[in-house]
C-alpha cells in the first residue's frame, strides 16, 4: 500500500528530473555562445540533479 508521502516523493523526483533535463538541453546554448564555463557548470548541476531525482524515485519505490 502506498502512502501519500510516496506520491509526493515520486512527484518531486519527476520535477527534479525535469529540471535536470531542461538544464542539460539548454547547456548547448552556453557552449554555442562561447561561454563554456557556464555550460560545464550547467552540465554538472544537471548530473547532480539527475542523481538526486533517481535517489528520490528509488526511495519512493522502496516504501
C-alpha positions in Angstrom: 0.0 0.0 0.0 1.3 3.4 -0.9 1.1 6.4 1.4 0.6 10.0 0.3 4.2 10.7 1.1 5.3 8.1 -1.5 3.3 10.0 -4.1 4.8 13.3 -3.1 8.4 11.9 -3.3 7.7 10.4 -6.7 6.3 13.7 -8.0 9.3 15.6 -6.5 11.6 13.2 -8.2 9.9 13.8 -11.5 10.0 17.5 -11.1 13.8 17.4 -10.2 14.4 15.1 -13.2 12.5 17.6 -15.4 14.7 20.5 -14.2 17.8 18.3 -14.9 16.6 17.7 -18.5 16.0 21.3 -19.1 19.4 22.3 -17.8 21.0 19.5 -19.9 19.3 20.6 -23.1 19.8 24.3 -22.6 23.5 23.9 -21.8 24.1 23.7 -25.5 23.3 27.4 -25.8 26.1 28.3 -23.5 28.6 26.3 -25.5 27.4 27.9 -28.7 27.8 31.5 -27.3 31.4 30.8 -26.2 30.6 30.6 -22.5 31.9 27.1 -21.9 32.4 27.6 -18.2 28.7 28.3 -17.7 27.9 25.3 -19.9 30.1 23.0 -17.9 28.6 24.2 -14.6 25.1 23.7 -16.0 26.0 20.2 -17.1 27.4 19.4 -13.7 24.3 20.7 -12.0 22.1 18.6 -14.4 24.0 15.4 -13.5 23.8 16.2 -9.7 20.0 16.8 -10.0 19.5 13.7 -12.1 21.2 11.7 -9.3 19.0 13.3 -6.7 15.9 12.5 -8.8 17.0 8.9 -9.1 17.6 8.6 -5.4 14.2 10.1 -4.6 12.4 7.9 -7.0 14.1 4.7 -5.7 13.3 5.8 -2.1 9.6 6.3 -3.0 9.6 2.8 -4.7 11.0 1.1 -1.6 8.4 2.2 0.8 
